[in-house]
Amino acid sequence: MSLLGTTAVFYAAIVGLVLSTSWLVHLDWQVMLFRPYKQWPELHAFLDYFVVLGQRGPTAALIAAWLGWRSWRQRTLRPLLVMGCALLLLNLSVGAAKLGMGREGPHYANIVGSNEMFLTGDIFPSGHTANAVVTWGILAYLATTPQARRILSIIAAVFALGVGTTTVYLGTHWVSDVLLGWAAGLLILLALPWFEPLLDRIEMRVLTDRDRLWERFSLREPKRAQAVAPVTVGVRGGREVEDARDTESAPVLNGLRPARYGAHPYRPATGPRPTGPPAHPGGAHPGAGDRPPVSPAGSH
């Protein structure tokens, strides 16, 4: 909280110094008239590419791709939501300040020594600088270990400082523009913890709605029951009694398959059913006299 308050005071002080056309505006003009790009022209080609690290489009796409991969690996939307929140705050705060103060850049300055405020410009604060602080600083903010946070904080600081000074070298921004850009970007990073509860609720709502839509519009078809042809298992009351139980997997014994599991007697697996009278009418069995004699045990 103390760092956030200190940064806010620094932001207000820069704006006040520029509005009052103080020594800071005098420094702006001295650096502008010095024209660094003419003093060290050999750096121009490299710095033209380096300043792209502060452009919102390329850096946002690069960081979003990395955070999207992290979101997929960690099964959470938090990295992408934090980035979206930070960029939204950046566009609103920096954009409103640019349009509200309307400062002209060094290449379009009208009166030497003036603060060039409330005209038609939109360079105060520096958008490249603020964007570099936010986009690269998000990586340090989302780091999961202290060591990674220290390393990413150093990288973010190098990119933010480098992009800011490069814009001064190229003559596209005043020194005060860069100072205010650093403060604007740091304010956004320091304010992100206040939005964490809101981001948690948004993530929960998005995941819940996703699950509901997945269940509603799922492409998986329900399993259909396999139709089984009825099988005749006997005769009752002059008509055949059928069972819809599947007997295709029943065992075959001596060429016969049971009409149903546990049924008795066996019927032929193929061919027509017998239609003649039973082998023993009336259920009678052959008597003892009809049976063949049995030889004594051991006889030959």
C-alpha positions in Angstrom: 0.0 0.0 0.0 2.8 2.4 0.8 4.5 1.7 -2.6 1.2 2.3 -4.3 0.7 5.6 -2.5 4.3 6.7 -3.3 3.9 5.9 -7.0 0.6 7.8 -7.1 2.3 10.9 -5.5 5.1 10.6 -8.0 2.6 10.5 -10.9 0.8 13.6 -9.6 4.2 15.4 -9.1 5.2 14.8 -12.7 1.9 16.1 -14.0 2.2 19.2 -11.8 5.7 19.9 -12.9 4.8 19.8 -16.5 1.6 21.9 -16.1 3.7 24.6 -14.2 6.3 24.6 -17.0 9.0 24.0 -14.4 12.6 22.8 -14.6 11.3 19.4 -15.9 10.0 21.1 -19.1 13.3 22.9 -19.5 15.0 19.5 -19.3 12.6 18.2 -21.9 13.7 20.9 -24.3 17.4 20.5 -23.6 17.3 16.8 -24.5 15.1 17.4 -27.5 17.4 20.0 -28.9 20.4 17.7 -28.2 18.8 15.2 -30.7 20.4 11.9 -29.4 19.5 10.1 -32.6 22.0 12.4 -34.4 24.7 12.0 -31.8 24.7 8.2 -32.0 23.3 7.3 -35.4 24.9 3.8 -35.3 22.3 2.8 -32.7 19.3 3.9 -34.7 18.7 0.7 -36.7 18.9 -1.5 -33.6 16.7 0.7 -31.4 14.1 0.9 -34.2 13.5 -2.8 -33.6 14.0 -2.8 -29.8 11.3 -0.2 -29.3 8.8 -2.8 -30.6 9.0 -4.5 -27.2 6.9 -1.6 -26.0 4.2 -1.7 -28.7 0.9 -3.1 -27.4 0.0 -5.3 -30.3 3.2 -7.5 -30.6 3.9 -7.7 -26.9 0.3 -8.5 -25.9 0.2 -11.3 -28.5 3.5 -12.7 -27.3 2.6 -12.6 -23.6 -0.9 -13.9 -24.2 0.4 -17.0 -26.1 2.7 -17.8 -23.2 0.0 -17.2 -20.5 -2.4 -19.2 -22.6 -0.1 -22.2 -22.5 0.3 -21.8 -18.7 -3.5 -21.6 -18.3 -3.8 -24.9 -20.2 -1.1 -26.6 -18.2 -2.4 -25.4 -14.9 -6.1 -25.9 -15.8 -6.9 -22.3 -14.7 -8.0 -19.1 -16.4 -6.2 -16.8 -13.9 -3.1 -15.9 -16.0 -5.2 -14.8 -19.0 -7.8 -13.0 -16.8 -5.0 -11.1 -15.0 -3.5 -10.0 -18.3 -6.9 -9.0 -19.7 -7.6 -7.0 -16.5 -4.2 -5.2 -16.7 -4.6 -4.3 -20.3 -8.0 -3.0 -19.7 -6.8 -0.8 -16.9 -3.9 0.3 -19.0 -6.1 1.4 -22.0 -8.5 3.2 -19.8 -6.1 5.1 -17.6 -3.4 5.9 -20.0 -5.8 6.6 -22.9 -7.8 8.9 -20.8 -4.7 10.8 -19.6 -3.4 11.1 -23.2 -6.6 12.5 -24.5 -7.3 14.7 -21.5 -3.9 16.5 -21.5 -3.4 16.6 -25.2 0.3 17.2 -25.2 2.3 17.6 -28.4 5.4 15.5 -29.0 8.9 16.8 -29.7 8.6 16.6 -33.4 5.4 18.7 -33.4 6.4 21.3 -30.8 5.3 24.8 -31.5 7.0 27.2 -29.0 10.4 26.5 -27.6 10.2 26.3 -23.8 6.5 25.7 -23.6 4.9 22.6 -22.1 2.8 22.0 -25.2 -0.2 20.9 -23.1 -3.9 20.9 -24.0 -3.3 20.9 -27.8 -4.0 18.1 -30.2 -1.3 15.6 -29.2 -1.6 12.3 -27.3 1.9 11.4 -26.0 1.7 12.2 -22.3 2.2 9.7 -20.7 4.3 7.5 -23.0 2.2 4.6 -24.0 5.2 2.5 -25.1 6.8 2.9 -21.7 3.6 2.1 -19.7 2.8 -0.9 -21.9 6.4 -2.3 -21.4 6.0 -2.0 -17.7 2.6 -3.7 -17.6 3.1 -6.5 -20.2 6.5 -7.6 -19.0 5.7 -6.9 -15.4 2.7 -9.4 -15.6 5.2 -12.2 -16.0 6.9 -11.3 -12.7 3.5 -10.8 -11.0 2.3 -14.3 -12.0 5.6 -16.0 -11.1 5.1 -19.0 -8.8 8.5 -19.1 -7.1 10.6 -16.3 -5.4 13.5 -17.0 -7.7 11.4 -16.8 -10.9 9.8 -13.6 -9.6 13.3 -12.0 -9.1 14.5 -13.0 -12.5 11.4 -11.9 -14.3 11.3 -8.6 -12.4 14.8 -7.8 -13.6 13.9 -8.7 -17.2 10.8 -6.5 -17.0 12.7 -3.6 -15.5 15.4 -3.8 -18.3 12.7 -3.8 -21.0 10.7 -1.0 -19.4 13.8 1.2 -18.9 15.2 0.4 -22.3 11.9 1.1 -24.2 11.5 4.4 -22.3 14.9 5.7 -23.0 14.7 4.5 -26.6 11.7 6.7 -27.3 13.6 9.7 -26.0 16.6 8.8 -28.2 14.3 8.5 -31.3 12.7 11.9 -30.4 9.2 10.6 -30.2 8.7 11.4 -26.5 9.8 14.0 -23.9 11.7 12.9 -20.8 8.7 13.7 -18.7 6.5 11.5 -20.9 8.7 8.5 -20.1 8.7 9.3 -16.4 4.9 9.4 -16.3 4.7 6.3 -18.4 6.8 4.3 -15.8 4.6 5.6 -13.0 1.4 4.8 -14.9 2.4 1.2 -15.6 3.6 0.6 -12.1 0.3 1.9 -10.7 -1.5 -0.7 -12.7 0.7 -3.6 -11.5 0.3 -2.5 -7.9 -3.5 -2.2 -8.2 -3.9 -5.7 -9.6 -4.3 -7.5 -6.2 -7.4 -5.4 -5.5 -9.1 -7.1 -8.5 -8.1 -10.7 -7.6 -11.5 -11.5 -5.9 -13.4 -10.2 -8.9 -11.2 -12.3 -11.2 -11.8 -15.4 -9.1 -15.6 -15.0 -9.4 -15.3 -14.4 -13.1 -13.3 -17.6 -13.5 -15.7 -19.6 -11.5 -18.7 -18.3 -13.5 -16.9 -19.0 -16.9 -16.0 -22.5 -15.9 -19.5 -23.3 -14.6 -21.1 -22.0 -17.8 -18.7 -24.0 -19.9 -19.6 -27.2 -18.1 -23.3 -26.5 -18.5 -22.9 -25.9 -22.3 -20.8 -29.0 -22.6 -23.4 -31.1 -21.0 -26.2 -29.5 -23.1 -24.5 -29.7 -26.5 -22.5 -32.8 -26.0 -21.9 -34.7 -29.2 -21.7 -38.0 -27.5 -24.7 -40.2 -28.6 -26.4 -42.4 -25.9 -25.9 -46.1 -26.2 -28.8 -48.0 -27.8 -30.0 -51.4 -26.6 -29.3 -54.2 -29.0 -32.5 -55.8 -30.4 -32.7 -59.6 -29.8 -35.0 -61.8 -31.8 -37.5 -63.9 -29.7 -36.6 -67.6 -29.4 -39.3 -70.4 -29.0 -38.8 -72.3 -25.8 -41.8 -74.6 -25.7 -45.5 -75.1 -26.3 -48.1 -74.0 -23.9 -51.9 -74.1 -24.5 -51.4 -75.1 -28.1 -49.1 -72.2 -29.0 -45.4 -71.6 -28.9 -44.0 -69.7 -26.0 -41.2 -67.3 -27.0 -38.3 -65.9 -24.9 -36.5 -62.8 -26.0 -33.3 -63.9 -24.3 -30.2 -64.1 -26.5 -29.1 -67.7 -26.9 -26.4 -67.2 -29.6 -23.7 -67.4 -27.0 -25.1 -70.6 -25.3 -22.9 -73.7 -25.5 -23.6 -76.3 -28.2 -23.6 -79.9 -27.1 -23.6 -82.7 -29.7 -25.0 -80.3 -32.3 -27.8 -79.1 -30.0 -28.2 -75.7 -28.5 -30.6 -75.0 -25.5 -33.7 -72.9 -26.3 -32.8 -70.8 -23.2 -30.3 -70.9 -20.4 -31.2 -73.7 -18.1 -34.0 -75.0 -20.4 -34.6 -78.6 -20.9 -34.6 -80.5 -23.3 -32.0 -79.6 -26.0 -33.2 -78.8 -29.5 -31.2 -78.9 -32.7 -29.1 -75.8 -33.3 -30.2 -75.8 -37.0 -32.8 -77.5 -39.1 -36.6 -78.0 -38.6 -38.1 -78.9 -35.3 -39.5 -82.5 -35.0 -43.2 -82.6 -35.4 -44.0 -86.3 -34.7 -45.3 -87.9 -31.5 -42.9 -88.3 -28.6 -40.7 -91.3 -28.4 -42.5 -92.6 -25.4 -46.3 -91.9 -25.6 -48.0 -91.1 -22.4 -44.7 -90.6 -20.7 -44.2 -94.4 -20.3 -40.8 -95.9 -20.0 -39.6 -99.3 -21.2 -40.1 -102.0 -18.5 -37.4 -104.2 -17.1 -38.4 -107.1 -19.3 -37.7 -105.0 -22.4 -34.3 -104.1 -21.4 -31.3 -106.1 -22.7 -29.8 -108.5 -20.2 -26.7 -107.4 -18.4 -23.8 -109.7 -18.3 -22.3 -110.5 -14.9 -19.3 -108.4 -14.0 -16.1 -109.9 -15.3 -17.8 -112.2 -17.9 -16.5 -112.3 -21.4 
